[in-house]
């Protein structure tokens, strides 16, 4: 167990993204960013009242071993390693070293790295030795790492992402592009991309990309969305069934001036998935993805344009404008699913999916909304904790569901406010709104466990039993008392 200062919050870094052992640790958590459009217009789907607030992304501790422990500090430097890992979700320890074909690269080989990556055979693991990699060659094609062969792994050799840094120096549009299936990116830092640090997208051949794994990464100061996931330009191939786990995302004060300003003034975000199916986003930290009064960034985690079956769980989102979004606009790009799960519904921004056991904390003026559901059909929002400090002067709501095709379940969430707009429909049960921060052990210190004694009576054993509740911020199931506790902690 170790402690680190994140944006004024002293966090304890432990086994899960938020937890230490049982109920005695400090948990991170913050709220995440918004989209460039905002919610002023009926078709823009942001979550603010009138015009939405700023954007953002937050972060708390990543659990795991040396390579996947929390990365903190104001500039995103590595924090101390976490311990073994969340028992309910698997370890955040470094991935096992490969046994097959390996290619070892050092920082002195940086200019050769794009060619090494492009020409790697299926099954190859490219090991990046510790150090900083900067490409001096001119031209985007000579600087970008493009993975076009299935089954290739690109990873830091040491397992410590803070020691292996791929620095685009704001000269490379995209640092790493994934065009093939079953590609793994693990244990290195990607920073200072003009646009996306990582972009997962099929090529124009029309084959779906699946099985992307992003694990134990540090993704810092992207000029646009940090991880972009989208279909090809013909919209006949998609990026499905990937995962982002045990990784740390941060937009620093030094990176904020480099954000793309069009469209909307703050065109950045954490993870941005378009028409993507079956992605899992868990045990990550998001911190500070917002623009200071210059527009609205995307969410820390955002899947829309008819994405489907997304699982977002056990993440910590700190000091961001909006946290998690399913859908955005009233009408937009779509994807045809052969099984047509909701026949007769004119437009769906997100199909099904689960958002659970995330901690979202905001104490910045640019915070807008914790969880946003726009034209989201079948989404389940369970056991999230959304806490707001006095500094969040732009706060609109904790959870917002909007537009006439939205049909969601919102249960056992601890949120300052839950709002419904524009004819959205939902089943709400077991939620707690407007609870004081004294319900937590130490919100200002980053500990979002429920307080001992009577302070948390409004949340303890007050939830409803659910079949898909997952595990709490300590990896414990929600069944310790006569009924589940409300929020992301089971006391």
N, C-alpha and C positions, 0 to 999 in steps of 0.2 A: 504494500500500500504506500502511495506517495501523495504529496499535495502540491498543487501548482496554482498560480494566480492566472485566471482567465478574465481579462477585461474587468478587473476589479473584484472578481469572485474567486475565493479560495476554494478550489475543488479537490476532493479526494478521488484519486484515480485507482479504480479497483477492478473487479472481475468482469462486469459488464460495461456498457458504455457509461453507466451512471453509478455503479454499485460497488460496495465493499461488503463482502460476506453476507451478512443478514441485514438488519435494519439500523446499522450504526454508522453509515458512511455518508459522505456528501455526494449529492448527485448534481450533475451539470444540468443543462437544459436551457433552452432559449427558443425564441420563436423565429421563424424563418420567413423568407422573402416573398415578394409578390411579383406579378407580371408587369410588363412594360405598359400595358394598356390601362390597368386600373379598373375601377368599377363604376366610374361616373356614368358611363353609357350603358344602356340595357344590353348591348351585345358585347361589352368588353369584360364582363365576368370577374372583375377584380373583387376584392372583398371589403373594400372600405365603404363607409357610408358617404354618399356623394362621391368625391374623388378619393380613391384609396390612398393610404399612406405610402411610405417609402418601401424599399425592398430589403430583403435581408436573409441572412442565413446564420445559424448559430452553431455552437459546438460545446460539447462537454467531453468527458473523458472517454477515450477508446480503451477498452480493456485489452487483455491479451499479453503476449510476451514482448520481448524486447523490440521486435519489429513492428508490432501493432499496438503498442501502448499509446496512451494519449499523447497527442502532439499539441503543445500549447504555446504560451507566450504571445505577446502582442504581435510578433512578426511570424508566428507560426512555427517557431522552433520546436524541436522534439521535446516532449516531456519524458518523465520516467516511465519505464515499462509497467504495464498493468500486470495483474496476476493471471491465473490460469485461464480464466474465461468464464462466460456466463453458462452455467450448467444446463440451462434450458435451451440454449441456442447453439451450443458448441463453442469451442475455444476460439479466442482471438490471437492465439499464439502464431508465430510465423509458420508459413506453409512448410511442409517437409521438403527437404532438398531432393532434387530430381535424381533418378537412377538411369535415365536414358541419355540420349545425345545432348551434350552441352557445349556451348560456346561462351568463353569468358572474354569480357570486354573491359577495358580500363578507360579512364577519362582521356588518355592520350589517343584513344581510337575514336574519339567523338565524331570526327568527320566521316569515318567509315561506317558508323553505326546505322545510318539509314539504309545503306546497301546490305549490311549484315542482316538487318531485320527483314528487308524485302526479299532476300534470297534464302531465308531459313527454310529448311525442309520441315514437313509435318512431323510433330513429335519433338522438335528441338526446344531446349530451354536456353535462352540467352541470359547469362548471369552478368549483371552490372556490378563491377567492383566499386567500393566506396570512393566518393569524390564527386566533383561537379562536372557535368557534361555540357559543353556549349559548342554548337556547330558554327564554323567560320565560313563554310561554303556559301556562295550566293545562290539565290533561287529557292523558292518554297520546296520544290521537289527534292532538293539536295539537303534539306534541313528537317523535313518531317519524317517521322517513323511511321511507315505504312505496313500494317500486318495484313497480308492478302492470302496467306496460306493457313488452312485450318490446323488447329492443334499446336500452335506455337505459344510458348510462355516467355514473357519478358519480365524479369524480376531482379530486385536487388540481391546481391549475393549474401550480404551480412544479415538480412532480415530486418534491418533497421532503416526505415524509409527516410529518416532525417539525415542519413549519411550518404545517400545516393540521390543526387539532385540533377534533374534534367531541366536546364534553364534556357528558355526561349528568348530571353532578353528583350521581349516585345518586338522581335524581328520575324518570328515564325507564326503564321496564322493558326495552325493546328499542330500541337506537339506530337500527339499519338493518334493515328486513325486506324480503326479496326474495321476491316472489310470481310473478314472470314469468321467461320464458326469455331467455337471451343478455344478461343484465345484467352489467356490469363495475363493480367497485369498485376504485379504484386511488389510491395516493399520498396518503392522509390517515390521520390517527390517530383511532381511536374509543376512548373511555375512559369509565370511571365509569358503566357501565350497571348498573341494579339486577339485571337478569338477563343477557340475551345482548347483547353489543355488535353482533353480526351474526347474523341468523336467516334461513336459506334454507328455505322451505317452501311447498308449493302451497296455493292457497286451496281452498275447499270445492267449486269447480266441477268438480274431478276431472281437471284437466289436469296432466300431468307438467311440472315445471320442469326445464329443462336448460340447459347452457352457461353457468352462473354462473362468472364469473372474479373472483377476489380476488387482487390483485397489488400488491406493493410497499406493503402496508399496515402500520401499527403498531396493534396491538390490545392495550390495556393495562387491567388491573384490571377485568375483568368480574366481576359478582357471581355468575354461573353460567358455563356453558361459553361460551368466547369466540366461537366460531363453531359454531352449532347447525344441523344439517342433518337434516330429518326429513320424514316423510310427513304428509298431512293427517289430520284426526281420523277420517275414514271409512276410512282406509287403502286408498284406491283411487287415489291420486295420490302421486307420489314426486318427490324431487329428485335428478336423475341427471346424470352427465357434466359435472361442474364441476371447477374447479381452484383450489388455493390455492398461490401461488408467491411467493417472494422477499419474504416478510412476516415481521414480528417480533411475537412474543407474549411478554408478561411479566406476572406477578403480583408486585407489589412489596410490601414490608412495609407500606406505607401502605394498600394495597388489601386486604390479607389480612383485616382485621377486618370487611370488608363482604361476605364470602362468605356465600352462602345456606347455612344450617346443616342444612336438612332436604331430602331424607333423607340420613342417614349422617354428618352433621356437617361435611362439606366438599364441597358440591355445586357443583364447578366443574371445569374442564378446558380444554384447548386447543381442538381440533376434535373435535366429537362428532357422528358420522353414524349415523343410524338408517335401515335399509332403503334405503340409497342405493347406486346402482350407477355404476361407472365414474369415480370421483373420482380426481384426481391431486394429490398433496401433495408438493411438492419445493422445495428450496432455501430452506426457512424456518428461523427460529431460535425456539426455545421456551425460556423461562427462568423458573424459580422458581415453577411452578404447583404448590403444595402448601399444606397447612395444618400449622401447627406443633403437632403432637400432638393435633389436634382432630378427626380423622377423615381419610378417604381421598378425595382428589379423583380425577377421571378422568384419563385419559392425556393426554399432549401431543397425540397423534393417536389417535383411537379410532373404528373403524367396526364396527358390530354390528347386532343385530336383523335378521339375514339380509341384510346389505350384501354387495356383490359387486364383484369386479374392481377393487379399490382398488390404486393404485400409490403407495407411500410411499418416496421416495428422496432422498438427498443432503440430509437435514435435520440440523441440530445441535440437540441436546436437552440442556440444562444444568441440573443441580441440581433435578431433579424426582423425584417418587416413582416414577412409571412412565412409560415412553416411548411405545411404540406398542402398540396392542391391536387384534387382530382377534377379534371375539366377546367374550362375557363370561360369560353364564349358561349353565347346562346345558340349560334349556328356557326359551323366551321368545317374544317377538313374531317373526313370520315374514313372508315375502313370497313369493307364488307366482310363479315364473318359468316361462313357457310351455314352455321347452325342458327343464325338469326335469333339470339336469345330473348330479344324483346320486340317481337313483331308488331308493326304498326306504330312504333314510336319514331317520330320524325327525325330527331337528331339526339345522339348520346355522346357526350364529351368524354365520359369514362364508364366502362362496363364493370360492374361488380368490384372486387378488390376489398382489402382490409387495411385500416390504419389503426394501430393499437400499441399501447404501452410506450408511447413516446413522451418525453418531457420537453416542453417548450417554455422557455423563460425569456422575457423581454424587459429591459429597463432602459430603452432608448426611445427618443422622440419619433423615430421613423418606423416603429412597429405598427402594423395594421391588423393582421388576423393570424390566428394560430393554425386553423384547419379550414380549408375552403373547398366546397363541393358545388360545382356548377355543371348542370346537366349530367350529374353523376347518377347512374341507375344501378341500384343493387349494392352500393358501397356500405361497408360496416365500419363504424368508428367507435372503438371500444377502449376504455381504460386509459385514456390519455390525460396527462396533467399539463395544463396551460396556465402559467402563473405570470402575473404582470406587476412590475414595480412602478413606483411613483414617477420614474423618468419616462415611462411610455406614454407621453402626452398625446400622441397621435392614435392611440388605441381605438380600434373600432369594435372588434368582437373576438371571442375565443374560437368559436366554431360558427361558420356561416354556410347555410345551404340555400341555393338560389336557382331559379328558372323552373318552368313548368314540367320538364321531363325528369327532374331530380326526384328520386325515390330512395331514401337512405334509412339506415338504422343508426341512431346515435345514443349510446348507452354507457353508463358508468364512467363518464368523463368528469373531471374536475376542471372547470373552466369559468372564467370571469363572467362570460355571457355567451348565450347561444342565440343566433338570429336566423330568421327565415325571411326570404324575399321572393318576389316575382313568381308566386304560385308554386314554389317547391313543396314537396311532400316528404314527410319523414315520420318514423316511429321513435319517440324519445322516452327513455326510462332510466331511472337510477343515476341521473346526472346531478351534479352540485354546482350551482352558479354563485358568484359573488362571495366566495369564502375569503376570509381575511388571510393574509400571509402567515399569521400565527398558527395556521393549521399545519404548517410544515415545521420540521426541526429547526431549519435556519435557511430561509429562502435567500436572504442577502448573502449568505456564505456559500450558497450553492447546494444546500442539502434539502432535497425535496421529498424525503421520507415523511410520512405522517407523524406528527408530534405525539409524544406520550401523553397519557392522562386524558383529561376531558377536552383538550384543545381541538382534537380531531374527531370528536364524537359525531359530527355531522357527516363524516366520510366513512368511519369504521363500521363495517358490517351493514352498510346502508345501500349497497348496490344490488343488482339483480343477477341471478345465475345465467351465464352465457356459455354456449358451446364452443366459441372460438375466442376465448379471452387471452390465450397465449400466456406468457410469464411476465412478471413485474420487473422492475428495475434491478432486482437482486436475483433474477432467475427463478423466483418462487411462483408457484401457481396461486391463483386467486381463490383459495378454498380453505383458509386457515381459521375462519370464524364461522358464525352462524349464517353469514352471507358475505359475498365479496365486498372488499373495500372499494370506494370510489377513487378513480385515478390510477396512476401508474405504479403505486406502491401498495403492496399488501402487508399491513403492519403485523 
